[in-house]
Amino acid sequence: MENTAKLTQHSPKHSWQSRTAWRKENAAQFVAPISWVGQRRSRVADGLGYAGMLIVLLMIGLPVYWMTTGAFKFDNEIYQLPPTWWPQQPTLQNFADAWTSVPFGNFYINTIVTTFFGSGFEIFFGVTSAYAFVFLRFPKRDWVFLILLAALMIPNQVTVLPNYLTVARVLGWANTYQGIVLPGASVAYGTFLLRQYYMSLPQEIFDAAKVDGADHLRTMWSVVIPLAKPATISFGLLSIVSKWNDYLWPLIITNREEWYVLPIGIRWLTVQEGYISWGPVMAGTVLVVLPVLVIFLYAQKYIVEGIAAGAVKG
């Protein structure tokens, strides 16, 4: 109201030029309140964003913190009430007990082998099939891709029984590396993610490769894979995490101790002579999580870039 009164009282009325000049000189008086409201809304939005991020961090970080600190506590301190947030008497004995209570070294070897070959097959089939959907011409290509997308909607649990009957009964691959690896050697998600990224690549580069006489294999190896490095690495890391933490299928296809993987080994640690010793269990969980966590933190920028590109491009 004060600004309006000033406008009525002091604004010149003799000429259009003078009124325009007066408005330019006093424009800040009217813009300032609007700018202040915008800044206030921005601060409120920022505050809500930080609050939500803090809640998510606590929900995810507290269990991880409790697991990590519990790995260095004795059982009586873990069961103590009120709980202690830092080990009063830190110990490394839980790690030794976890390693010796079950054949943890053998479980590590099995997990490394199945993760290496399982993720390797997934990356290979994802790269080649995505290249075929983008750069090759064959009948009913779009229909085949729709069928592939439909596979994304089928839960993995639905395919457990058919896979078991095929692998264990028909092929006789129970308690073998190929029995663990091959049913999950290819996933529709990898093909979908890489296809979306390939479609965003500049077409001029591939035209130049054709002019230079490059065939499809050469183009894929020398042009597509280097340009799609962020998407390929992000899919590879997601595949590694999935294979490393896979529990259901290895549990079903193996029934002998020498073929168990790490997630099954953690389950073995939970019950010893009718008493759950949480110290070794948490120490074993740290041993399982730590390698993948280090890899994930090292290459997280590729994961964000690859997923974002596959989601918005194409």
DOTI-441364 format. One record per residue (C-alpha): residue in one letter; y, z negated, x negated. Coordinates in steps of 0.5 Angstrom, whole numbers, plus 500, padded with zeros to 3 digits. Layout:
REM residues N
AYZX...
***
This chain:
REM residues 314
M500500500E505498494N504505491T505509498A511505499K514507492L512514494T516514500Q522510497H523513490S520520491P525526490K526530496H531535494S526540491W519542490Q519542483S522535483R517532487T511536483A514533477W515526480R507526482K505528475E509522472N506517477A499520477A496514473Q498509478F493513484V488515479A487508476P484504482I479510483S477510475W476502476V471503482G467508478Q467504472R464498476R459502480S457504473R456497470V452495476A447501475D447499468G445492470L440494475G437498470Y436493464A434488469G428493471M426494464L426487462I421486468V417491466L417489459L415482461M409484465I406489460G408485454L406478456P399479457V399483450Y403477447W398472450M392476447T395477440T397469440G390467443A386471437F389466432K388460436F381455437D378455444N381448445E388450444I387456449Y384452455Q390447453L395445459P401446459P399452454T402453447W406459446W405459439P398457435Q399450433Q393451428P393458426T386461424L382467422Q375465424N376468431F376475427A370473423D366471429A368477433W365482428T359478426S357476434V355483435P354489431F362491431G362495425N356500429F361500435Y367502431I363508428N360510435T367510437I370514432V365519432T365520440T373520440F374525434F369530437G371528444S378529443G377535438F373539444E379537449I384540445F381546443F379548450G386546453V389550448T385556449S384556456A392555457Y393561452A388565457F392563463V399565460F398571456L391574458R390579464F384578468P382579476K384573480R387569475D392565479W386563484V382561478F388556476L388554483I381551482L383548476L388544479A384542485A379539479L385534478M385531484I377529484P376522481N372522475Q367517478V365522483T362526477V359520474L352521478P351529477N353528470Y348523469L342527472T344533468V345530461A340524462R334527466V335535465L337535458G335528455W341527452A341519454N343515448T346520444Y353523441Q352529445G351525451I357521451V362527448L360533452P361531459G368530458A369535453S374539457V379536462A384540467Y390536465G390539458T390546461F395545466L400541461L399546455R400552460Q407549463Y409549456Y407556454M410559460S417556457L416559450P421565449Q417572451E421576445I417572440F411575443D413582443A415582436A408579434K405585438V410590435D407587428G400588430A398581431D392580436H391575441L387570436R393571431T398570436M395564438W394561431S401563428V406563434V403559440I400553437P406552432L411553437A408548442K407543437P410537441A406539447T399539443I400533440S402529446F396531449G392530443L394523443L393522450S386524449I385520443V387514447S383516453K376517449W377510445N378506451D373510455Y368505458L364507464W361513462P358510455L356504459I352509464I349514459T347509453N342503454R341501447E345497443E346502437W349507441Y354502444V362503443L367498442P369497450I362495451G362491445I368487448R364486454W358483450L363478447T365475453V358471455Q355468449E350462451G353461458Y360460455I366464454S369463447W376467449G378466441P373471439V374476445M381476444A380477437G376483438T380486443V386486438L381490433V380495438V387496440L390496434P388503431V390506437L397502438V399504431I397512432F401511439L407508436Y407513430A407519435Q411517441K417522440Y412527441I409524447V415524451E418531449G411534450I410531457A418532459A417539457G411540461A414537467V420541468K419548464G415554466
***
